[in-house]
Amino acid sequence: VSNLLETRAEIDLSKVAHNFRTLHQLTPRGGFFCPMVKANAYGHGDVAVARALIAAGAQSLGVVRVDEAVRLRDAGIHVPILLFGIFPEEQTAQVISSSITPVASTLSQLQGLARAMQTPFDIHLKFNTGMNRLGFDIMDAPKVREFLDHHPGLKLKGICTHLAKGEDAGSPDGFSQQQFLAFEKALQSFKGLQFQKHVLNSAGIASLRGSPNKNQSAVPTEICGARPGIGIYGAQPLSSDKAQLDLLPVMALKSKLVLLRWLQAGETVSYGGTWRAGRASLIGTIPIGYADGLFRLLSNRAEVLCHGQRIPLVGTICMDYVMVDLSELDKNQVSVGDEVVLIGEQGREKILATEVAERIGTVSYEVMTAVSERVPRVFR
Ligand SMILES: Cc1ncc(COP(=O)(O)O)c(C=O)c1O
């Protein structure tokens, strides 16, 4: 039993609150601010994170799937939950009965809601301004307005769009600027109505505040409502030094040595023998593998922390285990049960999700959301 339980994701909820405050302070006062807790709060545990965010002052939360929203409602979370995904028509009744706020992208979604609702019902709209994923086309804005005028039970609470290149939000000639202009065009069809406007992801927030070209006219502040995700979890949205925000990584992924073994020079480790000992080597086994979210692509390409030092993963990562070469450590110190940090801090060393991601050409989002269900989340 204990082997798998030795691997855990420690989630520091005080850092969620810290990151919430940092990002909130960077967005225009009074603007819409909706932290994203989709995908199990980017792998961190959605109910606990949602509660921490609400305690920190969050007044709404964002998810993508109906089951994500329902889980939050079942846990007693009462703030508005914005549902950013397109959901199947059969889930309309559930959306209404759970008071989930859909962010509609199609007229058929609005028609389904109008048919099913019995009392006035809050909605947001999304417009496509260049992401080309979800959202109404800008040219359909007058038609959408007309539909809402004919269905006064649908209460328009917000209109949003999503940036494809949030990293250039602060630049007057970036792609985001085109998206802002298209968004304002869509908004013209909704004159006379009172609603929130939200556009910025974490990169957009960081770019607007970190941009040397910061130009007040580039983005009208009244559309600068924000929906940060990755920044809430403590990863830097932008890599440039100037754009670093006061954010703290929330998740630490930890495990333990469960077995130690000496290999002679020439012996190999794991499937395919992709790592060979160049000398007598102390090899440790850790109970975490690709079924836990440790990408197999990291085989022979990543480091972990043990006794405050960086040590290499060696050999092919297995489904449930991976090995490390402990030869550089003081052998008299190393023993079964010693802590191994795959993401997080130990002593003076630190491994960020972003570092792990960069080793295999992906993003911190994928590293965080890959941490699988069987890894217990331990909340602090
Ligand atoms: C619609 C929408 N808004 C906001 C976000 C948050 O983005 P980020 O995690 O980059 O801050 C996402 C995530 O991809 C999203 O899909």
Ligand as a Chemical Component Dictionary entry (heavy atoms), coordinates in Angstrom:
data_LIG
# 
_chem_comp.id                   LIG 
_chem_comp.type                 NON-POLYMER 
_chem_comp.pdbx_formal_charge   0 
_chem_comp.three_letter_code    LIG 
# 
loop_
_chem_comp_atom.comp_id 
_chem_comp_atom.atom_id 
_chem_comp_atom.alt_atom_id 
_chem_comp_atom.type_symbol 
_chem_comp_atom.charge 
_chem_comp_atom.model_Cartn_x 
_chem_comp_atom.model_Cartn_y 
_chem_comp_atom.model_Cartn_z 
_chem_comp_atom.pdbx_ordinal 
LIG C1 C1 C 0 -11.227 31.068 -21.718 1  
LIG C2 C2 C 0 -10.009 31.068 -20.872 2  
LIG N1 N1 N 0 -9.762  32.112 -20.066 3  
LIG C3 C3 C 0 -8.674  32.156 -19.267 4  
LIG C4 C4 C 0 -7.755  31.134 -19.256 5  
LIG C5 C5 C 0 -6.555  31.236 -18.346 6  
LIG O1 O1 O 0 -5.374  31.313 -19.053 7  
LIG P1 P1 P 0 -3.969  31.317 -18.302 8  
LIG O2 O2 O 0 -3.879  30.024 -17.574 9  
LIG O3 O3 O 0 -2.997  31.386 -19.423 10 
LIG O4 O4 O 0 -3.955  32.487 -17.406 11 
LIG C6 C6 C 0 -7.963  30.034 -20.075 12 
LIG C7 C7 C 0 -6.989  28.943 -20.093 13 
LIG O5 O5 O 0 -6.504  28.503 -21.083 14 
LIG C8 C8 C 0 -9.120  29.998 -20.904 15 
LIG O6 O6 O 0 -9.348  28.963 -21.711 16 
# 
loop_
_chem_comp_bond.comp_id 
_chem_comp_bond.atom_id_1 
_chem_comp_bond.atom_id_2 
_chem_comp_bond.value_order 
_chem_comp_bond.pdbx_ordinal 
LIG C1 C2 SING 1  
LIG C2 N1 SING 2  
LIG C2 C8 DOUB 3  
LIG N1 C3 DOUB 4  
LIG C3 C4 SING 5  
LIG C4 C5 SING 6  
LIG C4 C6 DOUB 7  
LIG C5 O1 SING 8  
LIG O1 P1 SING 9  
LIG P1 O2 DOUB 10 
LIG P1 O3 SING 11 
LIG P1 O4 SING 12 
LIG C6 C7 SING 13 
LIG C6 C8 SING 14 
LIG C7 O5 DOUB 15 
LIG C8 O6 SING 16 
# 
